[in-house]
C-alpha cells in the first residue's frame, strides 16, 4: 500500500515511524514532513493546508490511503476533497472537524448528546462575557471559540485574571479571529487525562489513555503550551473509568454526530477531567494529541496500517488492538522562550547519541535539515520518547537521552510523569 501522511510535527513522525513497520506498506510519503521524518518517509514540499495540491499529489501517485495529522487541514476540508476524488482517507470531514474548529459547537454537541461536561456560556460580546464571569465568580475557564494551537485557554483563578483574558482574546485579538467568540465555562477540579478512540462513523475502538503536561514549567507553572510531555498508561484511567468514558463521552457523541448527518471518521481525542463524581469532558479534538501520539505509537503492538484503513473504510467493527504493557514517556524539548518568542535555525547536536540510549526514540517536531545539519524551526522541537518496565525507568532513560543532546538553545520540563511517580507507579 502507498500511504501519504499529512503534517510536520512529532505526532506525524510517530505515525510515520509506526506505519514504516507495516509489512503492508509499499511506499510512504509525508507532506511537508521534517528532518526526522525524512529518515522514514519521502518528504514532499507541500504545506499541510494546501488542500488542492495534496489531493493532486495523492491522485498523481495513486496513493491508497491519506492519513491527516493536524487539525487545520481537517477543518479546511482536506478529508472531504479526498473522498470526493475517490481517495481513501483517515480523518473527519470539515463538518465533523468543527468539534475542534469551534469550541461552542463542541459544547453544544456534547450537551445534546448528554455527555457530562462543565456548564458553559457562548459570547460574541465582551461586556456580556464579563457580566457572565462576574455572576459566576472564579475560578472559571475562558477559551477562544476557534483554533489557537492549543494555547487559547486561560484557567483563571481570580476574577481579574478572567476579565483580562476576555480583553486579551476578544479585545486585543491575540489569537486573531479565533477570539471573535468566547466560551466561558466551569472550572473542573480533578486529574486530567487524554483519551483516544478510533471511529469509522458508527463504531468506536478505544485506544489507551495518556496524561499530558500542558504548562511550560516544572510543577505545572507558567503559561499553557501545546504539551511539554506525556506518558501512558495514565494510572487515573482504571478499567472502570475507561468503560465509563466510552459509555458517557465517546459512544453518545459518535451517535449524536451520525444523527446530525456528520458521521465521525478518524481519531476522536477526548480531554477528560476525572473528578470526584466521575469523568467529565473538557473538550474534544479531532486528531491524535501531540505529544500523546508519540507514547501511544511506542506502546502499540498491532500493525497500525490495517487499522487506519479499516477506519477509513467503515470496517472497525470486530478489530482488536494489542498493546505493550510497558509504559512509554515522552519529554518535549522546546526552544528557549517558547511559548513566547524564540530563536529559529539553531543547530541541534547529539541526536545519534540520544537515540542510542536503550528504549529511546527521538521524534522530531519543529526541525529541518540545513547544510547537512538538523536545525530547530519551531517552538516544540523534539519528543524524546522512552519505554521501560516502569514509568520511573522510562523517565530515567528519557532524561538520560535529553542530557546527550547538544542544544544550548533548548529546554525541557524535568518533572514529566510526576503524578504517576507520586502514586508509586
C-alpha positions in Angstrom: 0.0 0.0 0.0 1.1 3.6 -0.7 0.4 6.0 2.1 0.6 9.8 2.4 0.8 11.3 5.9 0.0 15.0 6.1 1.7 17.2 8.7 5.2 18.0 10.1 5.1 17.5 13.8 6.2 15.0 16.4 2.8 13.3 16.0 3.3 12.8 12.3 6.9 11.5 12.9 5.4 8.9 15.4 2.7 7.9 12.8 5.3 7.5 10.0 7.7 5.6 12.3 4.9 3.2 13.2 3.5 2.9 9.6 7.0 2.2 8.3 7.0 -1.1 10.4 4.0 -2.4 8.5 4.6 -5.4 6.1 1.6 -4.0 4.1 3.5 -0.7 3.3 5.0 -0.3 -0.2 5.6 3.5 -0.2 5.4 6.2 2.5 5.3 10.0 1.8 4.9 12.8 4.3 3.9 16.4 3.4 5.7 18.5 4.3 7.5 16.4 7.0 10.6 17.4 8.9 14.3 16.4 9.4 13.4 13.3 11.4 10.5 12.1 9.2 12.9 12.2 6.2 14.6 9.1 7.7 11.5 7.0 7.4 9.5 8.6 4.6 9.9 10.6 1.4 9.1 14.2 2.4 7.1 16.2 -0.1 7.3 20.0 -0.1 3.6 20.7 0.1 2.2 22.5 3.1 -0.4 20.7 5.3 -3.0 23.3 4.4 -2.6 23.2 0.6 -5.7 21.0 0.1 -5.8 21.0 -3.7 -2.0 20.4 -4.1 -2.1 17.5 -1.6 -5.1 15.9 -3.4 -3.4 16.3 -6.8 -0.3 14.6 -5.4 -2.3 11.7 -4.0 -4.0 11.2 -7.3 -0.8 11.5 -9.4 0.9 8.9 -7.2 -2.0 6.5 -6.8 -2.0 6.9 -3.0 -4.1 4.2 -1.3 -4.6 6.0 2.0 -4.1 9.6 3.2 -3.6 10.0 6.9 -4.2 13.5 8.2 -2.2 14.5 11.3 -3.1 18.1 12.3 -6.4 19.8 12.9 -6.1 22.7 10.5 -6.3 20.7 7.2 -9.2 18.8 8.6 -11.2 22.0 9.4 -10.3 23.2 5.8 -11.9 20.0 4.4 -9.0 18.0 3.2 -10.7 14.7 4.0 -13.9 15.8 2.1 -11.8 16.6 -1.0 -10.0 13.3 -0.8 -13.3 11.4 -0.5 -14.8 13.4 -3.4 -11.9 12.3 -5.6 -12.3 8.6 -4.5 -9.1 8.6 -2.3 -9.4 6.7 1.0 -8.6 9.0 3.9 -8.3 8.6 7.7 -9.7 11.8 9.2 -13.0 13.6 9.8 -15.0 15.7 7.4 -14.9 19.5 7.8 -18.4 19.3 9.3 -17.2 16.8 11.9 -13.9 18.6 12.5 -16.0 21.6 13.8 -15.8 19.7 17.1 -12.3 21.2 17.4 -12.7 24.1 15.0 -15.4 25.6 17.2 -15.5 25.1 21.0 -19.0 26.4 21.1 -20.2 23.8 18.5 -18.4 21.2 20.5 -20.0 22.1 23.8 -23.5 22.3 22.1 -23.0 18.8 20.6 -21.8 17.4 23.9 -24.7 18.8 25.7 -27.2 17.5 23.0 -25.6 14.0 23.4 -25.9 14.1 27.2 -22.1 14.0 27.8 -21.1 15.0 31.3 -19.3 18.3 31.0 -18.8 21.7 32.6 -21.6 24.3 32.4 -20.8 27.0 29.8 -21.8 30.2 28.0 -21.1 31.3 24.4 -20.3 35.0 23.9 -19.6 37.3 20.9 -19.9 40.5 23.1 -17.2 41.5 25.6 -19.5 43.1 28.1 -21.9 40.1 28.1 -18.9 37.8 28.6 -17.7 39.9 31.5 -21.2 40.1 33.2 -21.4 36.3 33.0 -18.0 36.0 34.6 -18.9 38.4 37.4 -22.2 36.5 38.0 -20.4 33.1 38.2 -17.2 34.1 40.0 -13.8 32.5 39.9 -12.1 30.1 39.4 -13.5 30.0 35.8 -12.2 29.0 32.4 -12.0 31.3 29.3 -11.5 29.8 25.9 -11.4 31.1 22.3 -14.0 29.5 20.2 -11.7 29.0 17.2 -8.3 27.2 16.7 -5.4 28.7 18.7 -2.8 25.9 18.5 -3.7 24.6 22.0 -3.0 28.0 23.6 -6.4 29.7 23.6 -7.4 28.6 27.1 -7.0 30.6 30.3 -7.8 28.8 33.6 -8.5 32.0 35.7 -8.1 31.6 39.4 -9.3 35.2 40.0 -12.0 37.5 38.5 -9.3 39.9 37.4 -7.5 37.2 35.5 -10.7 36.1 33.8 -11.7 39.6 32.8 -8.1 40.2 31.5 -8.4 37.0 29.4 -11.6 38.4 27.8 -9.7 41.6 26.9 -6.7 39.7 25.5 -8.7 37.2 23.4 -11.6 39.4 22.2 -10.3 42.9 22.6 -6.6 42.6 21.7 -7.3 39.7 19.3 -4.1 37.9 20.4 -5.5 34.8 18.6 -7.0 36.6 15.6 -10.5 35.6 14.6 -10.4 32.6 16.9 -11.3 35.1 19.6 -14.4 36.5 17.8 -16.5 34.2 20.0 -15.6 33.0 23.5 -16.7 30.0 25.5 -16.7 30.6 29.3 -17.1 27.5 31.4 -17.0 26.0 34.8 -13.6 25.1 36.4 -13.5 21.4 36.9 -11.2 20.1 39.7 -9.6 16.7 39.4 -7.0 14.8 37.4 -6.8 15.3 33.7 -6.2 12.6 31.1 -6.2 12.3 27.3 -8.4 9.5 26.0 -8.4 8.4 22.3 -10.8 6.3 20.2 -10.7 5.4 16.5 -14.0 5.9 14.8 -15.5 4.9 11.4 -18.8 6.8 11.6 -20.6 4.1 13.6 -18.0 2.1 15.6 -15.6 3.5 18.2 -12.5 1.5 19.1 -10.8 2.6 22.4 -7.1 3.1 22.4 -5.1 3.6 25.6 -5.1 6.7 27.8 -2.3 9.1 28.3 -1.5 12.1 30.6 -0.2 15.3 29.1 1.6 18.2 30.7 0.2 21.5 29.4 2.1 24.1 31.4 5.5 25.2 30.3 7.2 25.0 33.7 8.1 22.4 36.3 5.4 21.9 38.9 2.7 22.8 36.3 3.6 26.5 36.3 3.7 29.2 33.6 1.5 29.5 30.5 -0.2 26.7 28.6 1.5 25.1 25.7 0.7 22.5 23.1 2.1 20.0 25.5 5.5 19.5 27.2 5.5 15.8 27.8 3.2 12.8 28.3 3.1 9.2 29.4 0.9 6.2 29.0 -0.8 4.4 30.6 -2.4 7.1 32.8 -2.9 5.5 36.2 -6.0 7.6 36.8 -7.8 5.8 34.0 -8.6 2.5 35.6 -10.5 -0.1 33.5 -13.7 1.1 35.2 -13.0 4.7 34.4 -12.2 3.7 30.8 -15.5 1.9 30.4 -17.3 5.0 31.9 -15.5 7.4 29.4 -16.6 5.1 26.5 -20.1 4.9 27.8 -20.6 8.6 28.6 -18.2 10.6 26.5 -17.4 8.7 23.3 -20.3 6.5 22.2 -23.1 9.1 22.8 -21.0 11.7 20.8 -20.4 9.3 17.9 -24.2 8.6 17.8 -25.1 12.3 18.0 -22.7 13.2 15.2 -24.2 10.4 13.0 -27.7 11.5 13.8 -26.8 15.1 12.9 -25.6 13.9 9.4 -22.0 14.5 10.3 -20.6 10.9 10.9 -17.3 11.0 12.7 -14.4 9.1 11.0 -10.9 9.4 12.3 -9.4 9.6 15.8 -11.5 11.2 18.5 -9.5 12.7 21.3 -11.4 13.4 24.5 -9.7 15.6 27.1 -11.2 14.3 30.3 -11.2 15.6 33.9 -11.6 12.7 36.3 -13.5 14.4 39.1 -14.7 13.1 42.5 -18.1 12.5 40.8 -16.6 10.6 37.8 -15.1 11.5 34.4 -16.2 14.8 32.8 -15.5 16.0 29.3 -13.2 19.1 29.0 -13.0 19.1 25.2 -12.9 17.0 22.0 -10.1 17.2 19.5 -10.3 15.7 16.0 -6.8 14.2 15.8 -4.1 12.4 17.8 -2.7 14.5 20.6 0.9 15.8 20.2 2.9 14.6 22.3 0.4 11.9 23.3 0.6 10.2 19.9 4.3 9.5 20.5 3.7 7.4 23.6 0.7 5.7 22.0 2.7 4.6 19.0 5.5 3.4 21.2 3.1 1.2 23.1 1.0 -0.1 20.1 1.9 -3.7 19.3 -0.5 -4.2 16.5 0.2 -3.1 12.9 -1.2 0.5 12.6 -1.8 0.5 8.8 -4.7 -2.0 8.5 -6.4 -0.4 11.5 -6.3 3.1 9.9 -7.5 1.6 6.6 -10.4 -0.1 8.4 -11.3 3.2 10.0 -11.3 4.9 6.5 -13.5 2.1 5.0 -16.0 1.9 7.9 -14.9 -1.5 8.9 -13.6 -1.1 12.5 -16.3 -3.4 14.0 -14.5 -6.6 15.2 -11.0 -5.1 15.1 -8.8 -5.8 18.1 -5.7 -3.9 19.1 -2.7 -5.3 21.1 -0.6 -3.1 23.3 2.7 -3.4 25.1 2.2 -3.4 28.9 5.4 -1.4 29.4 4.8 2.3 29.9 6.1 4.9 27.5 7.0 8.5 28.3 7.9 11.5 26.1 9.8 14.6 27.2 9.4 17.6 24.8 12.5 19.7 24.0 11.4 23.2 23.1 13.2 26.3 22.0 14.0 28.7 24.9 11.3 31.4 25.1 8.5 29.1 24.0 5.5 29.5 24.1 6.6 33.2 23.6 9.2 34.4 21.1 12.1 32.0 20.4 15.2 31.8 18.2 15.0 29.7 15.0 17.6 27.9 12.9 19.8 26.9 16.0 21.8 23.7 15.4 20.9 20.6 17.3 23.8 18.1 18.0 23.9 14.8 19.8 20.8 13.3 18.2 22.5 9.9 17.4 23.9 9.6 21.0 20.4 10.4 22.4 18.7 7.9 20.1 21.3 5.2 21.2 20.0 5.2 24.8 18.2 1.9 25.4 14.5 2.0 24.8 14.7 5.6 23.4 13.3 7.0 20.1 13.8 10.7 19.3 10.8 12.0 17.4 11.2 15.3 15.5 8.7 18.2 15.6 10.0 21.6 14.6 13.2 20.6 12.7 14.6 20.9 9.3 17.8 19.9 7.5 20.1 22.8 6.6 23.5 22.2 5.0 23.5 18.7 6.4 22.7 19.8 9.9 19.5 19.4 11.9 18.2 22.9 12.9 15.3 23.9 15.1 12.5 25.7 13.2 9.6 25.6 15.7 8.7 26.1 19.4 8.4 22.4 20.2 11.3 20.8 18.5 11.9 17.2 19.7 10.0 14.5 21.6 12.5 12.3 23.4 10.4 9.1 23.9 11.3 6.1 26.1 9.8 2.8 27.0 10.7 0.6 30.0 9.2 -1.7 32.6 8.2 1.1 34.9 7.3 4.8 34.4 10.3 5.8 36.6 12.7 3.8 34.5 11.2 5.2 31.3 11.6 8.7 32.7 15.3 8.0 33.6 16.0 6.8 30.1 14.3 9.8 28.5 16.3 12.3 30.6 19.5 10.4 30.1 18.9 10.9 26.3 18.0 14.5 26.8 21.3 15.1 28.5 23.2 13.7 25.5 21.7 16.4 23.2 23.9 19.3 22.4 21.4 22.1 22.0 22.0 25.0 24.4 19.1 26.9 23.0 16.6 24.2 24.1 14.9 23.4 27.4 12.5 20.8 28.8 10.5 20.2 31.9 12.3 17.9 34.4 9.2 16.6 36.1 7.3 14.7 33.4 5.0 12.0 35.0 5.2 13.4 38.5 1.7 12.3 39.2 2.4 8.7 38.3 5.6 8.7 40.4 3.7 10.2 43.4 1.4 7.2 43.1 4.4 5.0 43.3 3.9 3.5 39.8 
